[in-house]
């Protein structure tokens, strides 16, 4: 296992619909993922069965809905979505970026 993440040499994975991601790192119990959005791109509302998630806004801004509570988040803000909680985002600016943290790791991303 390489304990370092080098952003410049790690390509974005295009997820379609104006969304891309880079896996920063992971263990069995924790995963960090950068997710970048084009302006207007939608992180479709969903809930995780087993994964708790914290999403920290690195750049830009997002209209967020977590558990039916809507709020606009800017760089430096975050939301917490425990497993079972519905959550989704809409990017309000070009290249808006989240650092998503998951526990346990999202094996479906590997």
C-alpha positions, 0 to 999 in steps of 0.5 A: 500500500502506498501511504501517499496521494499525489493529486497531479499524477492521479487522473480524474475518473469521469462519472458522467453528467459533469461529475468526476472523482479521485480516490485520495486513500482508503483503509477497510474502515475509512475512505476519502474521495475528491468529487468535482462538479460542473456548475449545475451538476447534480449529486442525485439524492440517495441514502447509504445502507451501511456507509456514514458520510461527511462531505467537506466543501473544498471549492465552490458552493453547493445547494445541499439537502440532507435529511430534508434540511436544505442549506447552501454550503460554501468552501470550508462548510460540510455536511454529515449524512449518517447511513440511512439518511437521504442526501444530495447536492447541486453544484452552484459554481464550476469546478465545485469540489467536495472531499467525501469521507466514508466509513466503512470504505466504499468497495464499489468505488475500487 
